[in-house]
């Protein structure tokens, strides 16, 4: 039975994925590292295998939610660490910092606040759509049947709702030295803007603006409890 698995969905991240895998492969708190290649065309799966981690492959690009669903079906054990594949500046120390609140029993889940998160999220101290989290595998298994109803994006706000409904405490972990490139940097300005618009559309398909605000306020209260 694994204690903590690292699950990384990846699409065309052959250039950036090695930096993430160097921080997690062989990490003493991680029993397993699993990359789900979401139909990449740039050799992402081969890069991951060359670095000695487990790889699952989607037959075609189906979006982050579908890739996560495939990974969740393969999970066992107690907890999972979800990481995006394009992180810059990730270190073993940052991985430890995200895992410790949950593994030490101080929180039911944790999520990151990256150094380049949107300014408004850094100002309030919470990034409610952070892709880097630690949480119980049992929760993901419970909600897995619902993932097929979600759009390509929107998994994070769906997960917030599940965490809140189950009354799990959430630790917000500052990652000032870790960043994630904007879509415009990876795909070009117009494709990036189109991608951002699609992500926002999918998020609003999953949750109303009122519910999103309720999630943010709930996460802020969690942060206040940690500070106390």
C-alpha positions as CSV (number, residue, x, y, z in Angstrom):
1,X,0.0,0.0,0.0
2,X,1.6,3.3,-1.1
3,X,1.5,6.2,1.3
4,X,1.9,9.0,-1.2
5,X,1.7,8.9,-5.1
6,X,2.6,11.8,-7.3
7,X,0.2,12.1,-10.3
8,X,1.2,14.4,-13.2
9,X,-1.1,14.9,-16.2
10,X,1.0,16.1,-19.2
11,X,0.3,17.3,-22.7
12,X,3.2,18.3,-25.0
13,X,5.5,19.0,-22.0
14,X,8.7,17.2,-23.2
15,X,10.7,20.4,-22.6
16,X,9.5,21.2,-19.1
17,X,8.5,17.9,-17.6
18,X,12.1,16.8,-16.8
19,X,12.5,19.7,-14.4
20,X,9.4,18.5,-12.5
21,X,10.5,14.9,-12.5
22,X,13.9,15.7,-11.2
23,X,12.2,17.1,-8.1
24,X,9.9,14.1,-7.5
25,X,11.7,11.0,-8.8
26,X,13.3,9.4,-5.8
27,X,11.8,11.8,-3.4
28,X,11.8,10.2,0.1
29,X,8.1,11.1,0.7
30,X,6.9,9.7,-2.6
31,X,6.4,6.0,-3.1
32,X,5.3,6.3,-6.7
33,X,5.4,8.8,-9.6
34,X,2.8,8.4,-12.3
35,X,2.7,10.5,-15.5
36,X,-0.4,10.5,-17.7
37,X,0.4,11.5,-21.2
38,X,-2.6,13.2,-22.7
39,X,-2.1,12.3,-26.3
40,X,1.2,14.3,-26.7
41,X,2.9,14.6,-30.1
42,X,6.3,15.8,-28.8
43,X,7.6,12.7,-27.1
44,X,6.4,13.5,-23.6
45,X,5.8,9.9,-22.7
46,X,9.3,8.8,-23.9
47,X,10.9,11.6,-21.8
48,X,9.0,10.5,-18.7
49,X,10.0,6.8,-19.2
50,X,13.6,7.7,-19.8
51,X,13.6,9.3,-16.3
52,X,12.4,6.1,-14.8
53,X,8.8,7.0,-13.8
54,X,5.6,5.1,-14.5
55,X,3.6,6.3,-17.6
56,X,0.0,5.9,-18.8
57,X,-0.9,7.1,-22.3
58,X,-4.2,8.6,-23.5
59,X,-4.9,7.5,-27.1
60,X,-5.8,11.1,-28.1
61,X,-5.7,14.5,-26.5
62,X,-8.8,14.6,-24.3
63,X,-8.1,17.4,-21.8
64,X,-6.7,17.6,-18.3
65,X,-9.8,16.2,-16.6
66,X,-9.8,13.0,-18.7
67,X,-6.1,12.5,-18.1
68,X,-6.6,12.9,-14.4
69,X,-9.5,10.4,-14.5
70,X,-7.2,7.8,-16.1
71,X,-4.6,8.4,-13.4
72,X,-7.1,8.3,-10.6
73,X,-8.3,4.9,-11.8
74,X,-4.7,3.6,-11.3
75,X,-4.2,5.0,-7.8
76,X,-4.0,3.0,-4.6
77,X,-2.8,3.8,-1.2
78,X,-3.5,6.8,1.1
79,X,-2.8,10.1,-0.5
80,X,-1.9,11.6,-3.9
81,X,0.1,14.7,-4.8
82,X,-1.3,16.3,-8.0
83,X,1.3,18.4,-9.9
84,X,1.2,20.2,-13.2
85,X,3.8,19.1,-15.7
86,X,5.0,22.6,-16.7
87,X,6.2,23.9,-13.3
88,X,9.4,25.9,-13.3
89,X,11.7,26.1,-10.2
90,X,10.2,23.0,-8.5
91,X,12.5,21.6,-5.9
92,X,12.5,18.5,-3.6
93,X,12.1,21.0,-0.7
94,X,9.0,22.5,-2.3
95,X,7.5,19.0,-2.7
96,X,8.2,18.3,1.0
97,X,6.6,21.6,2.0
98,X,3.4,20.7,0.1
99,X,3.2,17.1,1.5
100,X,4.0,17.7,5.1
101,X,0.7,19.4,6.3
102,X,-1.2,16.3,5.2
103,X,1.3,13.6,6.0
104,X,1.8,15.0,9.5
105,X,-2.0,15.1,10.1
106,X,-2.2,18.9,10.4
107,X,-4.6,19.2,7.4
108,X,-6.9,17.0,5.3
109,X,-5.5,18.5,2.1
110,X,-3.0,21.1,0.9
111,X,-2.7,23.3,-2.2
112,X,0.1,25.6,-3.5
113,X,0.3,29.3,-4.0
114,X,2.9,29.7,-6.7
115,X,5.2,32.8,-7.0
116,X,3.6,33.8,-10.3
117,X,0.0,33.1,-9.4
118,X,-2.3,36.0,-10.6
119,X,-1.7,39.1,-8.5
120,X,-5.2,39.1,-7.0
121,X,-4.7,35.5,-5.7
122,X,-1.3,36.4,-4.2
123,X,-2.9,39.5,-2.6
124,X,-5.6,37.4,-0.9
125,X,-3.2,34.5,-0.3
126,X,-5.2,31.8,-2.1
127,X,-5.1,30.4,-5.6
128,X,-8.4,28.5,-5.8
129,X,-7.5,26.8,-9.1
130,X,-4.0,25.7,-8.2
131,X,-3.1,22.5,-9.9
132,X,-0.7,21.4,-7.1
133,X,-2.4,19.6,-4.2
134,X,-2.2,16.8,-1.8
135,X,-5.4,15.0,-0.8
136,X,-6.8,11.6,0.1
137,X,-7.0,9.0,-2.6
138,X,-10.3,7.8,-1.1
139,X,-11.9,11.2,-1.9
140,X,-10.8,11.1,-5.6
141,X,-12.1,7.5,-5.9
142,X,-15.4,8.6,-4.5
143,X,-15.9,11.4,-7.0
144,X,-14.3,9.7,-10.0
145,X,-17.6,8.6,-11.5
146,X,-18.6,12.3,-11.8
147,X,-15.5,13.3,-13.8
148,X,-17.0,12.1,-17.0
149,X,-19.6,14.9,-16.8
150,X,-16.9,17.6,-16.4
151,X,-15.5,19.6,-19.4
152,X,-11.9,19.5,-20.4
153,X,-11.0,21.9,-17.5
154,X,-12.7,22.7,-14.3
155,X,-11.4,19.8,-12.3
156,X,-9.9,22.1,-9.6
157,X,-13.2,24.0,-8.7
158,X,-15.0,20.6,-8.8
159,X,-12.4,19.3,-6.3
160,X,-12.8,22.4,-4.1
161,X,-16.5,21.6,-3.8
162,X,-15.8,18.0,-2.9
163,X,-13.3,19.0,-0.2
164,X,-15.6,21.6,1.2
165,X,-18.6,19.2,1.2
166,X,-16.6,16.6,3.2
167,X,-15.4,19.2,5.7
168,X,-11.7,18.6,5.1
169,X,-9.3,21.3,6.3
170,X,-7.0,22.7,3.6
171,X,-3.5,24.1,4.2
172,X,-2.4,26.8,1.7
173,X,1.4,26.3,1.1
174,X,3.4,29.2,-0.3
175,X,5.7,28.4,-3.2
176,X,7.4,31.7,-3.9
177,X,10.2,30.1,-6.0
178,X,7.9,28.0,-8.2
179,X,6.1,29.3,-11.2
180,X,4.0,28.1,-14.2
181,X,4.3,29.6,-17.6
182,X,1.2,31.4,-19.0
183,X,-0.5,29.7,-22.0
184,X,0.6,32.5,-24.2
185,X,4.2,31.7,-23.5
186,X,3.7,28.1,-24.4
187,X,1.3,28.4,-27.3
188,X,1.7,31.9,-28.7
189,X,-0.4,34.9,-27.9
190,X,-3.6,34.1,-29.8
191,X,-3.7,30.4,-29.1
192,X,-2.9,31.1,-25.5
193,X,-5.7,33.7,-25.1
194,X,-8.1,31.2,-26.7
195,X,-6.9,28.5,-24.3
196,X,-7.4,30.9,-21.3
197,X,-10.9,31.8,-22.5
198,X,-11.7,28.1,-22.9
199,X,-10.5,27.3,-19.4
200,X,-12.6,30.2,-17.9
201,X,-15.6,28.9,-19.8
202,X,-15.2,25.4,-18.5
203,X,-14.8,26.7,-14.9
204,X,-18.0,28.6,-15.2
205,X,-19.7,25.5,-16.6
206,X,-18.7,23.7,-13.4
207,X,-19.5,26.4,-10.8
208,X,-21.5,29.6,-10.8
209,X,-19.6,32.9,-10.0
210,X,-21.4,32.9,-6.6
211,X,-20.1,29.4,-5.8
212,X,-16.6,30.3,-6.9
213,X,-16.6,33.3,-4.5
214,X,-17.9,31.0,-1.7
215,X,-15.0,28.6,-2.5
216,X,-12.4,31.4,-2.3
217,X,-13.9,32.7,1.0
218,X,-13.9,29.1,2.4
219,X,-10.2,28.6,1.5
220,X,-9.4,32.0,3.1
221,X,-11.0,30.8,6.3
222,X,-8.9,27.7,6.1
223,X,-5.8,29.8,5.8
224,X,-6.8,31.9,8.8
225,X,-7.2,28.8,10.9
226,X,-3.6,27.7,9.9
227,X,-2.3,31.2,10.9
228,X,-4.0,30.9,14.3
